[in-house]
Amino acid sequence: MKKNSQNKIQILYQDKSIAVIFKPQNLLSVPYEGYRAKTALGLLEQIMRKNGTYSARHKPFAVHRLDRDTSGVMMFALNDNAKKIIMDGWQKIVTARTYRAVAENPKNARAALPDSGAISSPLAYNAYNVAFVPKEGDSFKTVSAITNYKIVRRGKNYTLFELDLETGRKNQIRAHLASKGYPIAGDKNYRAKTNPFGRLALHARVLEFEHPFTKEKLRFEIPEPEDWEKFAERN
């Protein structure tokens, strides 16, 4: 599979209720008002129309999102009932959401995170709906957010993280890592100084869940680009 192909998705699984896809980087999950370029939702709809499986009662609905610059595994509901069941029971249905990220190391080595742990800082959102961790004493409206992490490879200048979400807030991983002095490589929004891969180095590697109707446990895993770990080790 060519994971770097832009504006293309790959269907990993599909039945009458759900579809699981691989979304490349630089592709919106869903359109916003007035947006006319390709999105993962629109491409899945195109494929269903071409295959003759699209109808008013059988079409894709987003049940979660990946940021435009994040690649990885996504799930869509394919009817209203599936959408409601998945979204209402998301925390119970989804048993694993695992990401990999290459982040710049903190300037001060003493600020380095331990090999594993959890970041549980609440998040606030600015006027552009970009998440950030408020400083102590700031008075912003916040939402809870928990990111569990372990360090896969630690280099002099970069670290490869594996991250598991307990909550799925917008920009959660990006804001949490940046708040600890680890902006993700290529992430201008969080003041990363380097862009070694020509993209945001964040990838949704694993999505594991219980099928909303059959109750079968399903797991989908697409590894991040092979050079990420070698890069973190060398650098």
C-alpha positions in Angstrom: 0.0 0.0 0.0 1.3 3.5 -0.9 0.8 5.2 2.4 2.1 8.5 1.1 -0.4 8.8 -1.7 -2.4 12.0 -1.1 -6.1 12.2 -1.8 -6.4 8.4 -1.8 -7.9 6.2 0.8 -7.8 2.4 1.2 -10.7 0.5 2.6 -9.5 -2.0 5.2 -12.9 -3.4 6.1 -16.5 -2.8 5.1 -19.8 -4.4 5.9 -23.4 -3.1 5.9 -22.9 -1.1 9.1 -19.3 0.2 9.2 -16.2 0.9 7.1 -12.6 1.2 8.3 -10.1 3.0 6.1 -6.5 4.2 5.9 -6.4 8.0 5.6 -3.2 9.6 4.2 -1.8 12.8 5.5 -2.9 16.1 4.0 -6.5 15.0 3.6 -9.3 16.3 5.7 -11.5 13.7 7.4 -14.7 15.6 6.7 -15.5 18.9 4.9 -16.3 22.2 6.6 -18.8 24.7 5.2 -17.7 25.9 1.8 -14.8 23.4 1.5 -14.9 21.7 -1.9 -11.7 19.7 -2.1 -11.4 16.0 -1.5 -12.0 14.6 2.0 -11.9 11.1 3.4 -15.7 11.1 3.8 -16.2 12.3 0.2 -13.8 9.7 -1.2 -15.5 6.9 0.7 -18.8 8.1 -0.7 -17.4 8.1 -4.2 -16.2 4.5 -3.9 -19.6 3.4 -2.6 -21.4 5.2 -5.4 -19.1 3.6 -7.9 -19.7 0.2 -6.4 -23.5 0.7 -6.4 -23.7 0.4 -2.6 -24.6 4.1 -1.8 -28.1 5.1 -1.0 -30.0 7.6 1.2 -30.1 5.0 3.9 -26.6 3.5 3.3 -24.0 6.2 3.2 -20.9 7.1 5.3 -21.1 9.1 8.5 -18.1 10.3 10.5 -17.9 9.0 14.1 -14.5 10.4 14.9 -11.8 12.4 13.1 -8.1 12.6 12.4 -6.5 16.0 11.8 -5.8 16.8 8.2 -2.0 16.3 8.6 -2.4 13.0 10.6 -2.4 9.7 8.7 -3.8 6.5 9.9 -6.8 4.2 10.6 -10.3 5.7 10.7 -13.8 4.2 11.1 -17.1 5.4 9.5 -20.6 4.4 10.2 -22.7 3.5 7.1 -26.2 4.2 8.4 -27.9 6.4 10.9 -28.5 3.6 13.4 -24.8 2.6 13.4 -23.7 6.2 13.8 -25.9 6.7 16.9 -24.8 3.4 18.5 -21.1 4.1 17.9 -21.1 7.7 19.0 -23.3 7.1 22.1 -21.1 4.2 23.2 -17.7 5.3 21.9 -15.8 4.9 25.2 -17.1 1.4 25.6 -17.0 0.2 22.0 -13.5 1.5 21.2 -10.9 -0.5 23.2 -7.7 0.9 21.7 -6.5 4.0 19.8 -2.8 3.9 19.4 -0.7 6.6 17.7 3.0 7.0 16.9 4.7 10.4 16.8 8.2 11.7 16.2 8.7 14.7 18.5 11.5 17.2 19.0 13.3 16.9 22.3 13.1 19.6 25.0 16.0 22.1 25.0 16.7 21.2 28.6 17.6 17.5 29.0 16.4 17.7 32.6 12.8 18.2 31.3 12.9 14.8 29.5 9.9 12.6 30.2 10.4 9.2 31.7 10.1 6.1 29.5 6.4 5.8 30.1 3.6 7.6 31.9 0.4 9.6 31.4 -0.2 13.3 30.5 -3.5 14.4 32.1 -3.4 18.1 31.6 -6.8 19.7 30.8 -7.1 21.4 27.4 -8.5 24.8 26.4 -9.2 26.0 22.9 -8.3 29.3 21.3 -10.4 31.4 18.9 -9.2 29.2 16.0 -10.2 26.0 17.8 -6.6 24.9 18.4 -6.0 23.1 21.7 -3.5 24.2 24.3 -2.6 23.5 27.9 -3.3 26.6 30.0 -0.6 27.8 32.4 -1.3 27.4 36.1 -3.5 30.3 37.3 -5.0 31.0 33.8 -8.8 31.1 33.7 -9.9 29.3 30.6 -12.7 26.9 30.0 -11.1 23.5 29.9 -12.0 19.8 29.1 -10.4 16.8 30.6 -7.8 14.9 28.5 -5.6 11.9 29.2 -2.8 10.6 27.0 -0.9 7.5 28.0 2.5 7.2 26.4 5.7 5.1 26.2 8.9 6.0 24.5 9.8 3.6 21.7 13.1 5.2 20.7 15.0 8.2 22.2 17.6 10.0 20.2 19.7 13.1 20.9 17.3 15.5 19.2 14.1 13.4 18.6 12.0 10.9 20.4 9.6 8.3 18.9 6.5 8.0 21.1 3.7 5.5 21.2 0.5 7.1 22.6 -2.8 5.7 23.7 -5.8 7.9 24.1 -8.2 7.6 27.1 -10.0 10.7 25.8 -10.2 11.8 22.2 -10.0 15.6 22.3 -9.2 17.6 19.2 -5.4 18.2 18.9 -5.0 16.2 22.2 -1.7 14.5 21.4 -0.2 17.5 19.7 -1.0 19.9 22.6 -0.1 17.4 25.3 3.4 16.6 23.9 4.1 20.3 23.1 3.2 21.2 26.7 5.9 18.9 27.9 8.5 20.4 25.6 8.1 17.8 22.8 6.4 19.5 19.8 5.8 16.9 17.1 8.1 17.3 14.1 6.5 19.4 11.3 3.9 20.9 13.7 4.0 24.7 13.0 0.9 25.2 15.3 2.9 24.0 18.3 6.2 25.7 17.3 8.2 22.8 16.0 11.4 24.0 14.6 12.0 21.2 12.2 10.1 19.3 9.5 12.3 16.3 8.6 9.6 14.3 6.9 7.8 17.1 5.0 4.7 16.4 7.1 3.3 16.3 10.6 5.0 13.2 12.1 1.8 11.9 13.7 0.1 8.6 12.7 -2.9 6.7 14.0 -1.5 3.2 14.0 -4.1 1.1 15.8 -7.9 1.2 16.0 -9.4 -1.7 18.0 -13.2 -1.9 18.8 -16.1 -4.1 19.4 -18.4 -4.3 16.4 -21.6 -2.4 17.3 -23.9 -5.2 16.1 -22.0 -8.5 15.9 -19.9 -7.7 19.0 -16.9 -9.2 17.3 -13.6 -7.7 18.4 -11.9 -6.0 15.4 -8.4 -4.7 15.3 -6.8 -2.7 12.5 -3.1 -1.7 12.4 -1.1 0.2 9.8 2.5 0.9 10.9 3.9 4.4 10.6 6.6 5.1 7.9 9.5 2.8 8.4 12.1 5.6 8.5 10.6 7.2 11.6 12.2 4.9 14.2 15.6 4.9 12.4 15.5 8.6 12.2 14.7 9.0 15.9 17.5 6.6 16.7 20.1 8.4 14.5 19.1 11.8 15.6 
